[in-house]
Amino acid sequence: PGASLRRVAIVLFLNTSREASPEGEFEGGLLRLLPDDGPAVELVPREGLAVAFAADLLHEVTPVRRGSRDVLVDWFY
């Protein structure tokens, strides 16, 4: 029930994917935002990238195929 009160979600990437840099620490793990009124937006993880979006926006993370994806996630109410 508390999750329904969330207004904003924030994701902070702590490491970089190999899709962003050959020296990245993992493969996959893209953040995909799925707005109702437009095409999907894929965000490629890079260390230090912060993303904020409406907490009720449908989203997903693609499978991490190799390595470890590290993020911090928080919500604002």
C-alpha positions in Angstrom: 0.0 0.0 0.0 2.8 2.5 0.7 4.2 2.1 -2.8 1.0 3.7 -4.2 2.0 6.9 -2.5 5.3 7.2 -4.3 5.5 10.2 -6.7 9.1 10.2 -8.0 11.6 7.3 -8.5 15.3 8.0 -8.7 18.0 5.6 -9.9 21.7 6.4 -9.5 24.0 4.1 -11.5 27.1 3.2 -9.5 28.9 1.4 -12.3 29.1 1.4 -16.1 27.7 -1.2 -18.6 29.8 -2.6 -21.4 27.2 -1.1 -23.8 28.4 2.3 -22.7 32.1 1.5 -22.5 34.4 -1.5 -23.3 35.7 -1.2 -19.8 32.2 -1.5 -18.3 31.6 -4.0 -15.4 28.5 -5.7 -16.8 26.5 -6.5 -19.9 22.8 -5.8 -20.2 20.9 -4.1 -17.4 19.5 -1.2 -19.4 16.7 0.8 -17.8 13.8 0.9 -20.2 11.0 3.5 -19.6 7.7 2.7 -21.2 5.5 5.8 -21.5 1.9 5.4 -22.6 2.1 8.1 -25.2 5.4 7.4 -27.0 8.2 5.0 -27.8 10.2 3.2 -25.1 13.3 5.1 -23.9 16.4 2.9 -23.1 19.0 4.3 -20.8 22.4 2.8 -20.9 24.0 2.7 -17.4 27.0 4.9 -16.8 28.6 5.5 -13.4 27.2 8.7 -11.9 24.1 8.9 -14.2 21.0 9.8 -12.2 17.6 9.3 -13.6 14.3 10.6 -12.1 10.9 9.7 -13.4 7.3 9.5 -12.3 7.1 6.5 -9.9 3.9 5.2 -11.6 5.6 5.1 -15.0 5.9 1.6 -16.3 9.5 0.6 -16.6 11.8 -2.4 -16.7 15.4 -3.5 -16.5 16.8 -5.7 -19.2 18.5 -8.9 -17.9 22.1 -8.6 -16.8 23.9 -11.2 -18.8 27.3 -10.9 -17.3 28.8 -9.1 -14.3 27.1 -7.1 -11.6 24.9 -4.0 -12.0 25.0 -1.7 -9.0 22.5 1.1 -8.4 20.9 3.1 -5.7 17.2 3.6 -5.8 15.0 5.9 -3.8 11.5 7.3 -3.9 9.9 10.6 -3.0 6.4 10.7 -1.6 
